[in-house]
Each structure stands twice: as structure tokens, then as C-alpha cells.
Amino acid sequence: MAKPKLTDLSKEELTKKEKGLKTMIGIFIPIIVALFYSVTRDYMNGEDLNWPILTIAICSLAGPLTYYSELKAVREELLARG
């Protein structure tokens, strides 16, 4: 299923999409902080580095970056419409 172009969406749909993207970024941030906190805490307590969790934490950084680029495009379209 192809995603509709931003120009085809109504202003209400764009606003709804913007809110959804902000929510997804807001969900990712605490998860990333918790993962890095867990890895750092264990390492500082003298345990071995937990490579699987560290890998997941690093890979999870891509989520907000991906959503941010889409959010930026939605904001630009909303500003263009006034």
C-alpha cells in the first residue's frame, strides 16, 4: 500500500499526522534513555558490557531520526498552506 503524498492530505490529516509523529518520537526518547542508562549502570558496577542491549540502544536511535525527517516535511507542508 503506497503512502499518500503530503500535498494530497487535508490540513486536518496533516495535523493528525504531525501529532502522531510527535507521539512516536516521545515514545522512543524514554526507551532510548532507559536502554543507555541500563547499559551504563551495569558497566559502572563492574559487570561486563551487555552487547545485545547496547546494540539495541544504538539501533533504536534511528527511530526518532526517521520520524523527525518525516515530521519536518509535514511541518513544512503545514506552513506552506498557512
C-alpha positions in Angstrom: 0.0 0.0 0.0 1.5 3.3 -1.1 1.6 6.2 1.3 -0.3 9.3 0.1 1.7 12.4 -0.8 1.6 15.2 1.7 0.1 17.5 -0.8 -2.9 15.1 -1.2 -3.7 15.2 2.5 -6.1 17.7 4.1 -4.9 20.2 6.7 -6.7 18.1 9.4 -5.0 15.0 8.3 -1.6 16.7 8.3 -2.2 18.0 11.8 -3.2 14.4 12.9 -0.1 13.0 11.2 2.1 15.6 13.0 0.6 14.7 16.3 1.2 11.0 15.7 4.8 11.6 14.7 5.5 13.7 17.8 3.9 10.9 19.9 6.2 8.3 18.3 9.3 10.4 19.0 8.1 10.9 22.6 7.8 7.2 23.0 11.2 6.5 21.6 13.1 9.0 23.7 12.4 7.4 27.2 13.1 3.9 25.8 16.5 5.0 24.4 17.4 6.8 27.7 16.4 3.7 29.7 18.4 1.4 27.5 21.6 3.5 27.7 21.1 4.0 31.4 20.8 0.3 31.9 24.0 -0.4 29.9 25.9 2.4 31.6 24.8 1.4 35.1 25.8 -2.2 34.7 29.1 -1.3 33.2 29.9 1.2 36.0 29.0 -1.5 38.6 31.9 -3.6 37.2 29.8 -6.0 35.1 30.7 -6.9 31.6 29.3 -4.8 28.8 25.9 -6.1 27.7 26.5 -6.0 24.0 23.0 -7.1 22.9 21.3 -4.3 24.8 23.9 -1.8 23.7 23.3 -2.8 20.1 19.5 -2.4 20.5 20.1 1.0 22.1 22.3 2.2 19.3 19.9 0.9 16.6 16.9 2.5 18.4 18.5 5.9 17.8 17.4 5.6 14.1 13.7 5.7 15.1 13.4 9.3 16.2 15.7 10.4 13.4 13.5 8.8 10.8 10.3 10.2 12.4 11.9 13.6 12.7 12.7 13.9 9.0 9.1 13.0 8.2 7.8 15.4 10.9 9.9 18.2 9.3 8.3 17.5 5.9 4.8 17.6 7.5 5.6 20.9 9.2 6.8 22.5 6.0 3.7 21.4 4.2 1.5 22.9 7.0 3.5 26.2 6.9 3.1 26.3 3.2 -0.6 26.1 3.5 -0.7 28.8 6.1 
